[in-house]
Amino acid sequence: MGFPAQVKKASLVGAFFVSVAWLPLAQAGCPLPGQLPSFKVQRVVDGDTLKLEDGRSVRLIGLNAPELAHQGRSTEPFAETARRRLQELVAANDNRVGLRLGQQAKDHYGRILAHAYDARGRNLEAELLAAGLGYQVAVAPNTALVVCQHAAEAEARQAGRGLWRQAPVQSPQQLQAGGFALIRARVVGIERNRGGLWLELDGPLVLHIAPKQLTRFDLPALQALSGRRIEARGWVIDRARRGGVKPGQARWMLPLTDAAMLEVLP
């Protein structure tokens, strides 16, 4: 994948190339895409964000690490551990990373959206997920490594590593604030209208799939979810704070951005 002109302006000293044939099995699903430019890292901001030497910020794709203290909120469990682990991975690579841009190259904060690799071909997001130091997330169109990242998280979850030592899953009734959440509940209603598709849960939360995202889901499967238990993840919105809750509507809304953010439970 080519880099836009504004990214090419960065220092491209050296290049990364690793043959996938000798990568460890854990990395086989996250192959290094041939050759990548090398960028100097000034500092690790947190468990999923880097600051490059040229001043630009990089948000790692597919990984949501626990939050450090900000805006009156306290530091979440394993947030410092995630930052330290990312610092170690970057430092072990002479403070350089190879960056593979996402299909969407920047977020609404102006940060570069990219997958990061070290010189050995290790994908840094997968390393953190496998250590239980972040949640896998999928936000279209940047979903190239969804399968590999899901496998890395599943490995940590099964082994009870990091944040999976105690299940961080919540019910809709336990929600107290907006932000990232992992929710488990039962689907009690399904509605499709001009606003997209809505999955009503047994609690004060509704899952929403916008019209432009519907092509990323199996619609017949979604419409057959009534009565099924599901696990969903994403950034919960408090509709009451926006003044958008009508009588009888759920206070909380969780927008689903990709099928990987929803799992049907047995």
N, C-alpha and C positions, 0 to 999 in steps of 0.2 A: 504494500500500500504506500503510495507516495505521500510526501509531506507537503503541506501548503507552503507558500512562499514565506509566510511569517515565521513558520517553524524552522525552515531551512536556514534562516538568518542566524540561528544559534550556532555555537561552536560545535563542529562536527568532527572533533579530533578522534580518530580511531573509528572502528566499526565492529559490530558484533556479528559473528557467524558461528553457528554450531550445527553440526549434522545431527538431525533428530535420531538417527540410528543408534547413537550411544547415550542418549538421554535416559535417566532413570525412568522406570515404569510410571511413577507418579506424575512425571512430566510429559508422558507420551501424548496425552490429550491436550496439552498446552504447548505445541511445538513452536520453537522460535522461527518466525517467518523469514528465513534467509538472513538478510543483512539489515541491521538497524544502526542508526546514528547514535553516537555516545554523547550523553549530556552530563555535565558536572552538576552535582547536587550541592547547594549551599547549606541546606538544613532539612531535617525531617520535621514537618509541622505537627503531624499526628499520625495515627496508624494507617491513614489512607491518603495523605497529602504530602507532596514534596515541594520544596522551593528550590528552583534552579539557580545556578550562579548568576544568570542574566536577569534574575528578579521575577521571572514568571512562575506561576504555581501550576502544579500538575495534580489532578484528582485521579487516583487509580480507578480503573473501570472494573465493575463487578464486585467490589469490596466495600462494605460499610463497617468501619471499625467503631468500637465504643467511643463515645464523645468525652473529650476533656472538658473541664469546667469552663462554662461561658454563659453569658446572659443570665446570670443568677442561678444557673443550674450547677450542681456539683459534678465532679468527675465520676463517670460511670465505671463499674468494675472492669478491669483489664484494659482500660484506655491507656494508662501509662505503660503497661506491659507491651501493648501493641505498638506504641510509638518506639519503645526501646528495641523491640525486635526488628522493626523496619530500619531503625538506625544501624543496627548490627549488620543487616543484609546489605545496606548501602555502603557502610564503612568497609566491609570485607571485599568490596568491589572497587576500592580506591575512590569511593564517593562518586561513582559514575553509574548511570543506568542507560540501558537501551530502551527507547520508547517506540511503541507501536500505537499510532493514533487510532482513536475510534472512528467509526463512520461519521459520527457527530464529533467534531474535533474540539469544541469548546462548550462549557456549560453557561448558564445565564449569569454566573459570577465572573465570566471571562477566563476561567481556569482551563488549561489544556486537559482534555480527557484522553487518557492513554493507558495501555498495558506496559508494565515495566519489567525488564529482564536484566539479569546480571550476565557477566561474560561467560559463565558456564551454561547459559541457556535456561536458567531457572526463572520461572515466572514468579514475581514477588507477591502478587495477589494470592496465587495458589499456595505459596509458602505460608502466608499469614492465615489463610482459611484452614489449612491442614493443621495448624497449631491451635486452632480454636480462638483466634484473636480478631475475628470479624465475621460478619454475616455475608453470605452471597446475595447479591442483588442483580437484577436484570432490568435495564432501562433501555428500551428500543431507541435508536437502532443499534446501540453498542452492545450486541449480544454474541459476538463471535466466539467467546470462550465460556459460554454458559455451561456446557456439558462438563468440561474439565473442572470448572470452579465448583460446580455442584458436587462432583466426586470428591474434591478436596475437603469441602465442608462436611460431607457425609462421613468421611473418614474420622474427622475430629469429633463429630457428634457421637458416633458409635463408640469411640474411645473415651469420651467424657473429658476431652481436653479443654483447657481455657474456660471460656464463657459457657461451655456445655457441661461443666461440672455440676451446675445446678440449672435445670431446664429454664430458659428465659421466656418460655411461652406464657402468654396471658389469655384470659377470656375477655370478651368485650366489656363485661361488668367491671373488670379490674383497671380499665383505662382511666387515667387521671390527667393526662396531658397529651398534646400532640407530639409528633416526632416518630422516629422509627420504632416499629413494634412487630413482634411475631405473635400472631393471633391464631387460636384454635377455637372453632365454634361449629355450630350446625346451621346449614342453610335452610331457612324457613320460607323464603319467597324469592321469586325471580321475575324481573320486569325488564322489558326492552322498549325503549322509546327513542325519540330524536336525540336525547342526551347520552345515549349509549345503552349499556347493559348494567343492571343493578342486582346484586345478590344480597338479599336481606338476611341477616344472621339472628340467632337467638340471643339478642342483647342489643345494646344501643350503638350498633355499628353496621354500616352498609359498605359493601365492596363495590367499586365503580370501575367499569371499563369504558373509556371514552370511545366514540365512534371510530376515530383514526387508529385505535389500537385493536379493534375487534378482529382484524385479519391475523393477528398473532395468536389467536385462541381457536380452539375447536368448539364452535358454537353449539352443535348438537349435544356435545358432552356437557357444556356449561348449563344448557337448558334442562339437563337431566339431573342436576345436582340437588334438587329439592329433597330435604330430609337427610342428606349426606353430611358427614363431618369433614371439615376441611381445615387446612393450615394455610394461612396467608401471611405475607410479609410486605412491608412497605412503610411509607411515611403517612401516618394518621393525621387527618385534619380535623380540628375542632370547629364544626360548622356553627356552633353557638356563638363563637367569638366573631364570626363573620356576619352574624345576623341572618344566616341562611337556613335556619331550622324552622320548618312549619310544624303545626300540631300533628303529632303522630309519626314524625320523621325521626330517624336516629340522629343522635347528637354528633357521632363520630363517623367519618368517611375515610376509607382507605382506597386510593386509586391504584389499580393494578396495571402495570406497564408491560408485562410479558407473562406468558404462560408459566415460566419458571418461578414466578412469585406466588403461585397457587398450587397446592398439593391436595389431592383427595385422599382421605385416610380410610383405612379398612373399616 
